[in-house]
Amino acid sequence: MVTGKSIGITVSGKRNIGDDGNDYVAGIALKTGSDCETTVTWNFPSGAKLVIPCVINVTEWGAGDSRSVAPLAFEIQSNGKPTFTPA
């Protein structure tokens, strides 16, 4: 019997200053507690949609050496019941 589930998503990429979503996630980097709570909406190519109340944990957001691309990596962990809307 399954009595509960948790959705975990790991994302890694590059820091792109000026991109709304990228800036939003980077802005969470030093926050703690309820300041890390948000909602992620995942739109599938089929037209289906998954809305996940979650906590975001930013794991990489600083720059390396001056010739490197700055990373942005984070984990999304569900925090409540997700809502799935079929296509």
Backbone as CSV, one residue per row, in Angstrom:
resi,resn,N_x,N_y,N_z,CA_x,CA_y,CA_z,C_x,C_y,C_z
1,MET,0.839,-1.163,0.000,0.000,0.000,0.000,0.894,1.239,0.000
2,VAL,0.619,2.161,-0.911,1.338,3.431,-0.969,0.511,4.464,-0.226
3,THR,1.095,5.068,0.783,0.350,6.044,1.580,0.795,7.479,1.333
4,GLY,1.852,7.654,0.561,2.311,9.006,0.248,3.398,8.970,-0.799
5,LYS,3.571,10.076,-1.469,4.608,10.204,-2.487,5.206,11.585,-2.403
6,SER,6.391,11.699,-2.940,7.064,12.984,-3.018,7.687,13.102,-4.398
7,ILE,7.583,14.273,-4.984,8.185,14.515,-6.294,9.468,15.295,-6.068
8,GLY,10.561,14.807,-6.617,11.838,15.501,-6.552,12.377,15.715,-7.958
9,ILE,12.763,16.927,-8.272,13.299,17.256,-9.592,14.603,18.016,-9.381
10,THR,15.653,17.602,-10.080,16.943,18.279,-10.016,17.196,18.956,-11.349
11,VAL,17.543,20.236,-11.305,17.761,21.028,-12.518,19.159,21.635,-12.450
12,SER,19.892,21.575,-13.553,21.183,22.258,-13.598,21.339,22.935,-14.948
13,GLY,21.960,24.088,-14.919,22.162,24.841,-16.147,23.094,26.000,-15.887
14,LYS,22.924,27.064,-16.674,23.784,28.218,-16.499,22.982,29.406,-16.000
15,ARG,23.662,30.290,-15.305,23.046,31.516,-14.804,22.857,32.470,-15.970
16,ASN,21.651,32.970,-16.139,21.325,33.887,-17.221,20.660,35.119,-16.612
17,ILE,21.463,36.099,-16.254,20.953,37.315,-15.613,20.021,38.037,-16.575
18,GLY,18.842,38.411,-16.068,17.850,39.095,-16.892,16.705,38.189,-17.314
19,ASP,16.871,36.877,-17.179,15.785,35.935,-17.448,14.930,35.846,-16.192
20,ASP,13.623,36.090,-16.326,12.747,36.154,-15.149,12.825,34.908,-14.269
21,GLY,12.706,33.729,-14.859,12.734,32.490,-14.083,14.090,32.246,-13.449
22,ASN,15.137,32.499,-14.210,16.496,32.310,-13.731,16.775,33.258,-12.565
23,ASP,16.372,34.514,-12.695,16.566,35.490,-11.613,15.762,35.105,-10.378
24,TYR,14.545,34.582,-10.578,13.700,34.178,-9.445,14.376,33.074,-8.635
25,VAL,14.851,32.040,-9.332,15.497,30.919,-8.639,16.779,31.386,-7.960
26,ALA,17.604,32.167,-8.637,18.848,32.653,-8.039,18.558,33.501,-6.804
27,GLY,17.432,34.201,-6.808,17.059,35.033,-5.668,16.709,34.244,-4.420
28,ILE,16.466,32.959,-4.574,16.139,32.085,-3.441,17.407,31.518,-2.792
29,ALA,18.545,31.654,-3.428,19.786,30.988,-3.014,20.118,31.141,-1.532
30,LEU,19.977,32.315,-0.961,20.368,32.535,0.423,19.187,32.560,1.382
31,LYS,18.001,32.259,0.883,16.814,32.271,1.737,16.669,30.948,2.479
32,THR,15.891,30.977,3.558,15.624,29.769,4.338,14.148,29.736,4.718
33,GLY,13.739,28.615,5.286,12.371,28.471,5.795,11.315,28.678,4.729
34,SER,10.223,29.328,5.119,9.087,29.501,4.209,9.414,30.414,3.036
35,ASP,10.527,31.144,3.090,10.923,31.978,1.955,11.353,31.149,0.746
36,CYS,11.554,29.851,0.938,11.944,28.958,-0.155,10.744,28.223,-0.748
37,GLU,9.559,28.474,-0.216,8.351,27.820,-0.718,7.824,28.562,-1.940
38,THR,7.376,27.800,-2.929,6.839,28.380,-4.151,5.957,27.337,-4.835
39,THR,5.543,27.623,-6.027,4.772,26.680,-6.835,5.418,26.578,-8.204
40,VAL,5.629,25.358,-8.668,6.188,25.119,-9.997,5.082,24.565,-10.884
41,THR,4.976,25.111,-12.075,4.034,24.598,-13.064,4.826,23.979,-14.204
42,TRP,4.550,22.705,-14.490,5.225,21.971,-15.548,4.215,21.745,-16.657
43,ASN,4.432,22.404,-17.801,3.564,22.251,-18.965,4.168,21.215,-19.902
44,PHE,3.425,20.155,-20.172,3.891,19.079,-21.033,3.557,19.372,-22.489
45,PRO,4.326,18.811,-23.444,4.060,19.033,-24.869,2.643,18.614,-25.282
46,SER,2.071,17.663,-24.573,0.720,17.181,-24.900,-0.358,18.199,-24.544
47,GLY,0.004,19.207,-23.741,-0.978,20.161,-23.251,-1.376,19.891,-21.811
48,ALA,-0.939,18.764,-21.258,-1.201,18.461,-19.846,-0.368,19.399,-18.977
49,LYS,-0.795,19.552,-17.724,-0.108,20.465,-16.815,-0.035,19.848,-15.422
50,LEU,1.124,19.988,-14.779,1.326,19.536,-13.416,1.720,20.751,-12.575
51,VAL,0.943,21.051,-11.545,1.226,22.170,-10.644,1.678,21.579,-9.314
52,ILE,2.879,21.951,-8.887,3.501,21.349,-7.709,3.801,22.424,-6.665
53,PRO,3.104,22.410,-5.513,3.561,23.257,-4.411,4.883,22.660,-3.922
54,CYS,5.892,23.490,-3.727,7.211,22.916,-3.476,8.125,23.849,-2.690
55,VAL,9.292,23.295,-2.389,10.399,24.032,-1.794,11.542,23.956,-2.793
56,ILE,12.220,25.083,-3.005,13.380,25.094,-3.903,14.647,25.257,-3.074
57,ASN,15.610,24.382,-3.328,16.917,24.449,-2.695,17.950,24.714,-3.780
58,VAL,18.517,25.926,-3.805,19.539,26.276,-4.799,20.866,25.684,-4.339
59,THR,21.478,24.862,-5.193,22.712,24.167,-4.822,23.954,24.772,-5.471
60,GLU,23.806,25.478,-6.606,24.918,26.159,-7.263,24.403,27.461,-7.839
61,TRP,25.064,28.556,-7.516,24.633,29.835,-8.059,25.761,30.844,-8.216
62,GLY,26.938,30.482,-7.816,28.083,31.389,-7.940,28.863,31.128,-9.205
63,ALA,29.822,31.974,-9.456,30.658,31.844,-10.646,31.969,31.162,-10.307
64,GLY,32.565,30.563,-11.312,33.887,29.974,-11.165,34.917,30.993,-11.598
65,ASP,35.912,30.544,-12.366,36.913,31.500,-12.822,36.309,32.418,-13.890
66,SER,36.997,33.472,-14.218,36.437,34.528,-15.072,36.104,34.069,-16.488
67,ARG,36.641,32.944,-16.925,36.352,32.448,-18.273,35.236,31.411,-18.299
68,SER,34.731,31.057,-17.144,33.705,30.019,-17.058,32.297,30.612,-17.076
69,VAL,31.337,29.793,-17.482,29.931,30.177,-17.420,29.470,29.955,-15.979
70,ALA,28.761,30.930,-15.414,28.263,30.792,-14.042,27.164,29.729,-14.003
71,PRO,27.217,28.807,-13.066,26.201,27.764,-12.973,24.955,28.236,-12.218
72,LEU,23.864,27.542,-12.451,22.665,27.668,-11.626,22.058,26.278,-11.555
73,ALA,22.048,25.700,-10.365,21.487,24.363,-10.164,20.607,24.402,-8.918
74,PHE,19.510,23.640,-8.967,18.594,23.639,-7.839,17.790,22.353,-7.798
75,GLU,17.224,22.104,-6.624,16.369,20.938,-6.402,14.966,21.434,-6.086
76,ILE,13.988,20.784,-6.670,12.578,21.056,-6.381,12.061,19.857,-5.610
77,GLN,11.504,20.081,-4.432,10.937,19.003,-3.618,9.488,19.342,-3.313
78,SER,8.578,18.458,-3.715,7.161,18.743,-3.508,6.859,18.953,-2.035
79,ASN,5.884,19.829,-1.792,5.503,20.180,-0.429,3.981,20.314,-0.398
80,GLY,3.315,19.207,-0.550,1.864,19.205,-0.645,1.423,18.402,-1.867
81,LYS,0.136,18.338,-2.051,-0.416,17.508,-3.121,-0.362,18.254,-4.458
82,PRO,0.296,17.651,-5.463,0.332,18.254,-6.786,-1.032,18.116,-7.473
83,THR,-1.283,18.969,-8.449,-2.515,18.908,-9.236,-2.150,18.643,-10.679
84,PHE,-2.689,17.553,-11.234,-2.431,17.202,-12.642,-3.700,17.464,-13.450
85,THR,-3.521,18.206,-14.545,-4.614,18.476,-15.469,-4.274,17.818,-16.801
86,PRO,-5.065,16.817,-17.209,-4.793,16.148,-18.483,-4.960,17.118,-19.661
87,ALA,-4.372,16.740,-20.777,-4.475,17.544,-22.003,-5.917,17.614,-22.473
